[in-house]
Amino acid sequence: MNTLNRSAIFDLDRLFRNQAPTYRYSTAEKPKASDVVEKPRVDISDIGESYELVAELPGIDKSNIFVTIEESDLIIETKSAAKEAEDNKPLNIRQERYSGNYKRSFNLGENVDHSSIKAQFKDGLLILTIAKKKEVVQKPTTIEIH
């Protein structure tokens, strides 16, 4: 049986380690970090009397997170504290982590109570609890005909 050393074939880090960058973007071609806006990953759950929205905001400071409501839209926006790249900054060979601004909006609809939204930020997760409006149950009534 012929066996192959797995690390020799599948080690992408080692494959690219010795590769020299062959092209550097000019500042006119490469978008500035402040111009790029990503959408954070979000989970939304129905937890009975409210909804829970959890947004991933890694590397963002709590003071740079802004949650607003405009009409019936909930808007989550962040401003990154990252500074613009300098010309003498080394070229990244690999960048998997996003660092920049985030913005995402959601239409809340009519069945939520905008005034009771609660927010907390812990371990890079923004957790919003959005209470549902209490449904007013109309009791059946009998109307007398005169």
N, C-alpha and C positions, 0 to 999 in steps of 0.2 A: 504494500500500500504506500502510495506517495503522499507525504504530508507537506504542507506549506506553512511557513511561519506567518501566522495571522498578522502580526504587527508589521511585517514587511509590506504587505499589500494594503491594509486598511488604515494605516496610521497617517491620516491626512495632515496632521500637525507636522510630522517629520517630512512629508512630501513638500510642503510649502515653506518649511523653515529655511532652506537654502536658496529659495527663489528670490532674486533681487527684484525690487519694483522696476518696471520698465517704463512707466508713464506716470507723470504727476499732473494732476488737474491744474489748470490755471484758475485764478480766483474768479474769472468771468464765467467759466463753465460749471464750476462746482457751487451748488447752492449753499448759502450761509446757514449755519445751524439755527439762527433766529428765524429764518424763513420757512423752515420745515416744521410742520405740525403733525404729530401722530395722534391716532385715536387710541386711548388706553383700552386695555382688555377689561371687559365688564361682565359680571354675573348678576342676573336679576332673579330674585326668588319671591314667590308668594308665600308669606309666612302667616296666613290667617287674616288678622285685622290690619295688616300692613304689608308693604313690599320692602324688600331689602336689596339695595343696589351696592355691589362691591366692585370698586375700580382699582386696578393695579396702577400705582404711581411710583415706581421704583426710583430712588435717588432724589426725590422731590422733597423739599422742606415744607413743613406744614404752613408756614407763612406765605408760600408761593402758590397755594391752592385757592381757587376762587369758585364758589358754587353760587349761582344766581338763578332766579326764575324770571323769565320774560314771557308774559302772557301765560301760556300753558306749557312752555318749554323749560326744562331743567338743563342748565348748562354747567359743565365741569370744565374748568380751564386752569392751566398752570403756566407759570412763567419760569423758565429755567434760569438758574443762576450761573450756568456755564458761560464762559467768556468766549468771544469769537477766536477762531484759530489764527495764530500768527503765521507769517510766511516761513519763519524758521522752525516751526513745530514739526516734529518728525512725522513722516507719512505712516499712517496706520496700516499694518499688513492685514490685520483682521479686526473688525469692530462688530461685535454681536450685540452689545448692550446699547440701547438707544439713550441718548442724553439730549434733551431739548424740550420743546413745548408740547403740551397735550391739550386737546380740545375735543369735547364730545357733547352732544345735546340729545335729549330725549323728550318726546311729547308725553306729558303726564296724563292727558285726557281730562275727563270731567269727574272721575270717581275717586280722586285723591284730595286730601286736605293739605293745601300748600303751606298753611301756617304751622303745621305740626311736624315738619321735616326735621329730623335730628341727624347730625353728622359727627363722625369721629374718625380720627386718622391714627393708625397704629401699624408699625412694621411695613410701611410702604403701601398699605391698603386704606383707601377711603371707603368708609361704610356709611351709607345713607339709609335711614329708616323712614319710609314714607307711608304715613297712615292713610288708610282708606276712609272715605267719607262714610259716615253712618247712614245706612239706608233707612229712610223714614217709611215705616210700614203703615199703609193706609188701612184702617179698620173698615170693614164693609158696614155701610149704614143703609137703613131703609128710609126712603123718602115717602112721606104720606102725600097722597093725591087728594086735593080738596075739590 
